[in-house]
Amino acid sequence: MKRVYLDNAATTQIDPQVIEFMVAAMNQYHGNPSSIHAEGRVARAAIEQARKKVANYLGASIGEIIFTSCGTESNNMALKCSVRDLGVRRIISSPTEHHCVLHSLDSISNVGQAEVKYLPVDDKGRIDMAQLEQWLREDDTKTLVSLMHANNEIGTMIDLAEVSRLCQQYNALFHTDTVQTMSFFPINLSEIKVNFLTGSAHKFHGPKGIGFLYMNKENIVKPFIDGGAQERNMRAGTENLHGIIGLAKAMEVAVENMEQNRAHITAVRNYFKARLENEFEDIQFNGDPDYGNYKVLSVSFPASPKGDLLLFNLDINGVSVSGGSACSSGADAGSHVIAALHGNSDRKTIRFSFSHFNTMEEIDFVIDQLKKILPELVKNAASIV
Ligand SMILES: Cc1ncc(COP(=O)(O)O)c(C=O)c1O
């Protein structure tokens, strides 16, 4: 049966070039990178080469990149260690962050380690920059600002340069979750100052279970995971050697093809959006139409009898998508992001998210399935038998 995968914000398929590279590395390297013998040394060299590649793409120094198990671990480390080790006593964030940030913030504030404040967001998911400036200006408590580059559910983006400028002006640290934009947007840390930034390979056609934390050399923290001296003493545990090699290769492939992939994904997304608008009644889109992630289209369907089962029906008809984010879609508990934008609504939100592997023909297939599942929403439904 035909299947169309439009859930690329949840995870992506591994690029065939990355698979080939990783298989070669698996055949070539088996040493423990901490061993001093020949097998260990070549494994160590492969990791350091991967680190150099990632650092170069980001305009960072090699020592500022720490490989971790995922974006979640990287965000936990940045938030919890900056409170523990850097004297941060206030964190300013937003209610639309990923759960790995929000739940880390809960655990920080629950034990009273730091005050956590959430900026208001408007109905497009844009954070209130004037409020951010006011809070930074009014209170000189040691502060970390934690704002994601692009929202994983609706795609709304912050202006990294602008938030960075404000943080520098008021002497605050800046952490940004770039899991959804890493390797899809140029990020140059030699031009924009960020204190902590996170990435995860499986979002850019690399393997799962490998991510990294960029930590500016001015704000080095102590390890989040204790044990051996791996990752230059920053993260204990034998390195995920083949994952690290795959992450760097995936970044290389994605960065080299960034512009052409962006053009293709944007065209596919725009075609889908236009067909939805032309052929269905009362379709709305969540997120900022002017400044959003081109990979994501969050669609709000009017309440209808089939609405509750839309995800399920799309799945059994061959279309893979998410309700909110992947983590919440399993439970389908409703999205904290959509709730922050619109409060309670009986409309149904589906996140469609695209990759350069998607085609226009796949979009036609998805539209056909939607017409079958939601006939009452099709414009001129009478003429469709
Ligand atoms: C914005 C954002 N941050 C963090 C994560 C967590 O990344 P990982 O799956 O690597 O733990 C995700 C993944 O869904 C995400 O979309």
Ligand as a Chemical Component Dictionary entry (heavy atoms), coordinates in Angstrom:
data_LIG
# 
_chem_comp.id                   LIG 
_chem_comp.type                 NON-POLYMER 
_chem_comp.pdbx_formal_charge   0 
_chem_comp.three_letter_code    LIG 
# 
loop_
_chem_comp_atom.comp_id 
_chem_comp_atom.atom_id 
_chem_comp_atom.alt_atom_id 
_chem_comp_atom.type_symbol 
_chem_comp_atom.charge 
_chem_comp_atom.model_Cartn_x 
_chem_comp_atom.model_Cartn_y 
_chem_comp_atom.model_Cartn_z 
_chem_comp_atom.pdbx_ordinal 
LIG C1 C1 C 0 12.120 21.670 19.188 1  
LIG C2 C2 C 0 12.587 20.341 19.702 2  
LIG N1 N1 N 0 13.419 20.298 20.726 3  
LIG C3 C3 C 0 13.884 19.137 21.210 4  
LIG C4 C4 C 0 13.474 17.948 20.672 5  
LIG C5 C5 C 0 13.995 16.679 21.254 6  
LIG O1 O1 O 0 14.985 16.109 20.432 7  
LIG P1 P1 P 0 15.363 14.570 20.592 8  
LIG O2 O2 O 0 14.291 13.789 19.934 9  
LIG O3 O3 O 0 16.686 14.460 19.884 10 
LIG O4 O4 O 0 15.484 14.302 22.036 11 
LIG C6 C6 C 0 12.583 17.935 19.601 12 
LIG C7 C7 C 0 12.090 16.658 19.027 13 
LIG O5 O5 O 0 10.924 16.452 18.872 14 
LIG C8 C8 C 0 12.133 19.171 19.085 15 
LIG O6 O6 O 0 11.289 19.226 18.060 16 
# 
loop_
_chem_comp_bond.comp_id 
_chem_comp_bond.atom_id_1 
_chem_comp_bond.atom_id_2 
_chem_comp_bond.value_order 
_chem_comp_bond.pdbx_ordinal 
LIG C1 C2 SING 1  
LIG C2 N1 SING 2  
LIG C2 C8 DOUB 3  
LIG N1 C3 DOUB 4  
LIG C3 C4 SING 5  
LIG C4 C5 SING 6  
LIG C4 C6 DOUB 7  
LIG C5 O1 SING 8  
LIG O1 P1 SING 9  
LIG P1 O2 DOUB 10 
LIG P1 O3 SING 11 
LIG P1 O4 SING 12 
LIG C6 C7 SING 13 
LIG C6 C8 SING 14 
LIG C7 O5 DOUB 15 
LIG C8 O6 SING 16 
# 
